[in-house]
Amino acid sequence: MEKLEKFFHIKERGSNIRTEIMAGITTFFAMVYILMVNAGMFADPFGDGTNVLGVSYGAIYIATSISAVIGTLLIGLLANLPLAQASGMGLNAFFVYTACVTFGLTYANALVLILIDGIVFILLTATGLRKKIFSAIPDAVRTAIPAGIGLFIAFLGLQNAGLVVGDSSTCVNLASFNLLKENAWASIMPMLVTVLALIAIAVMSKRNVRGAVLWGILGGAVLYYVLGFTVPGFYGSLSITMESPFAAFGAFFSEAFGKVFTEGFDFSAYIAAHGVSNLILTIATTSLAFCMVDMFDTLGTLYGACARGNMLDENGDVPNMDRAMLADAIATTTGAVCGTSTVTTFVESSSGVAEGGRTGFAAITTAILFFIAMFLSPIAQLIPSCATAAALIYVGVLMMACVKNIDWNEITTAVPAFLTMAMMPFTYNISYGIAFGLISYVIIHVFSGKAKEVTAATWVVMALFLAMLLLTH
């Protein structure tokens, strides 16, 4: 134990081993859904049983698990940060629905773009350019990033709980709580669990109960299954089965692992259908989109999570940022080899930080649990999304604290900061929030006679964002 404390500087950062373990467990439960969601998205993109990509659920489940284990271990050991990595939400949808379904690239072809993404990031990290790019983001935007991420993950939580639903006229709406509707309690019960779990987390936090977020998740899960007795047919509808992990590993090695090399560089089918020039443009613009989204999702999440935990250094920078970014780059490259989409630092890691995680030992704990989850996938499925949703919403509340540091009376600061925060949840993408905040910052300063305050690096980054929006979205 003493060696662990010295290696991770646990006491130095005001933490202890128990707190780090609790934080790691909390982060795992908050983001373990990615194993099921990612596998389902690849194997059955439209939910109708059609295997468009030609890869099975088991193969992607294992690919997602392995890349999560490697990425999380790397960020814990190299950067000593209490964060976790896995195939990024949004990026996986872009891979499946845009690169493969819309553009017509094969599953293996699209993996080549992920490989390019990882290699480019390794080069940018090795040269120090990636950190300089983040430093080019003005303070107005940087300060707003944690709040934007907080709104984004709270929105994810509200959706996972079923509290916020799609609406044809307004895009989103509040789910119905009308008990007079037929079978209404079956849909209301999970939402009630989320609300009660959220309140319980808040009360326990106010009373300084250690592990409040984790206990809220576990308590919500227990309440969900207890209330299940009040829902007709609830237990009959549960489809939790213990499938042999060896079958999933077999599918992984035959369908996913190494496909980027054995089949990925064969673009003959795409060329026959669209031509060489179209292929070049598609690879260039799609690779740019993956790179930009991955870069700023990771940078934004690193900054947001560390700011929430008061872990930024005296210069307001993420500690060991270069190592953290290298871990992300290596994990993305590993993900391409394993057969999954871009691996990135998860915003849900903030739940572990909120639980008190301050070192890489929390990340090691999360990585160990991801490894175990490879063999015990039904166990992860026992934690309902309505329980983890409460944790995401609560963390969203905590991450709003930074808004007090924004000068809302200075319009050149207020507008970019607001757009940064608003566009993240509204576009379901962290990078787009940073893009709109940065672009508005530059334009407002130019036409306000403050063009000299915009650095050359900020101009370059803005140009990259414009290219991403104009050429790839």
Secondary structure as UniProt FT lines:
FT   HELIX           2..8
FT   TURN            9..14
FT   HELIX           17..31
FT   HELIX           33..43
FT   TURN            45..46
FT   HELIX           57..78
FT   STRAND          85..87
FT   TURN            89..90
FT   HELIX           91..93
FT   HELIX           94..102
FT   HELIX           107..127
FT   HELIX           129..135
FT   HELIX           139..161
FT   STRAND          164..167
FT   TURN            168..170
FT   STRAND          171..174
FT   TURN            179..180
FT   TURN            182..183
FT   HELIX           184..206
FT   TURN            207..208
FT   TURN            210..211
FT   HELIX           212..227
FT   HELIX           228..230
FT   TURN            232..233
FT   HELIX           234..237
FT   HELIX           245..255
FT   TURN            256..258
FT   HELIX           259..262
FT   TURN            263..265
FT   HELIX           268..274
FT   HELIX           276..308
FT   TURN            309..310
FT   TURN            314..315
FT   TURN            319..320
FT   HELIX           321..338
FT   STRAND          343..345
FT   TURN            347..348
FT   HELIX           349..354
FT   TURN            355..356
FT   HELIX           360..373
FT   TURN            374..375
FT   HELIX           377..381
FT   HELIX           385..398
FT   HELIX           399..405
FT   TURN            408..409
FT   HELIX           411..427
FT   HELIX           430..447
FT   TURN            448..449
FT   HELIX           451..453
FT   HELIX           456..472
//
